[in-house]
Amino acid sequence: MREPLSNDAAKRRIVEILSRGTVSFSDHALDALRDDGLTTVDAVNVLRGGVVEFSEQQRQTWRYRVRTSQIVVVVAFRSETMLRVVTAWRTKT
């Protein structure tokens, strides 16, 4: 898979993986979700309904930020059919 993907291509890939692939969560992501009173279901809902804002390369991995009005989830693609939630947080209002 060639990266970085455009925001639209990343969103399409996320939706495809949610439908037919594998989503995993880093320990850090699970801790971050819990710290903000969120669940993995909340994170998946953000991935399904949110907007991909931008991508950035960290530690030789492209990461994609997906946002709704209240929650941000950052993912990295492991393959064409696998993604990993790297971190997440509730936005301040």
C-alpha positions in Angstrom: 0.0 0.0 0.0 1.4 3.4 -1.0 1.2 6.1 1.6 0.3 8.8 2.3 -3.3 8.4 1.2 -5.4 11.4 0.4 -8.0 12.1 3.1 -10.8 10.7 0.8 -8.8 7.5 0.1 -8.0 7.1 3.8 -11.7 7.4 4.6 -12.6 4.8 2.0 -10.0 2.4 3.3 -11.2 2.9 6.9 -14.8 2.1 5.9 -13.6 -1.0 3.9 -11.6 -2.3 6.8 -14.5 -1.7 9.2 -16.7 -3.8 6.9 -14.3 -6.6 5.9 -11.0 -6.2 7.8 -9.4 -6.1 11.2 -9.3 -3.2 13.7 -7.0 -3.4 16.6 -6.2 -1.0 19.5 -2.8 -0.1 21.0 -2.5 -0.2 24.7 -2.0 3.5 24.6 -5.3 4.0 22.7 -7.2 1.8 25.2 -5.7 3.9 28.1 -6.5 7.2 26.3 -10.1 6.1 25.6 -10.6 5.0 29.2 -9.1 8.3 30.5 -11.6 10.3 28.6 -14.6 8.1 29.4 -14.8 6.6 26.0 -15.0 3.0 24.7 -13.8 1.1 21.7 -17.4 1.3 20.3 -17.1 5.1 20.5 -13.8 5.0 18.5 -15.3 2.7 15.8 -18.3 5.0 15.5 -15.9 7.9 14.9 -14.1 5.9 12.3 -17.4 5.1 10.6 -18.9 8.6 10.7 -16.0 11.0 11.1 -14.0 13.0 8.7 -10.3 12.3 8.0 -8.6 15.6 8.7 -5.0 15.1 7.8 -2.2 12.6 7.8 1.3 12.9 9.3 4.3 10.6 9.5 5.5 9.6 12.9 8.0 6.9 13.7 8.1 5.9 10.0 4.4 5.2 10.0 1.7 7.3 8.4 -1.1 8.2 10.8 -4.5 9.6 9.9 -6.6 11.8 12.2 -10.4 11.1 12.1 -12.6 13.7 13.8 -16.2 14.2 14.8 -17.4 17.2 16.7 -16.5 15.7 20.1 -13.9 12.9 19.5 -10.6 12.5 17.6 -9.2 9.1 16.7 -5.8 8.5 15.2 -5.2 5.4 13.1 -2.3 3.7 11.2 -2.8 1.2 8.4 -1.0 -2.1 8.9 -2.0 -3.5 5.6 -4.8 -3.1 3.0 -7.1 -5.0 5.4 -5.8 -4.0 8.9 -5.7 -0.8 10.8 -4.6 0.0 14.4 -6.1 2.7 16.5 -3.0 4.5 17.9 -4.7 7.1 20.2 -7.9 9.0 20.8 -9.3 11.8 22.8 -12.4 13.8 23.6 -12.2 17.3 22.3 -12.4 20.2 24.7 -15.6 22.2 24.4 
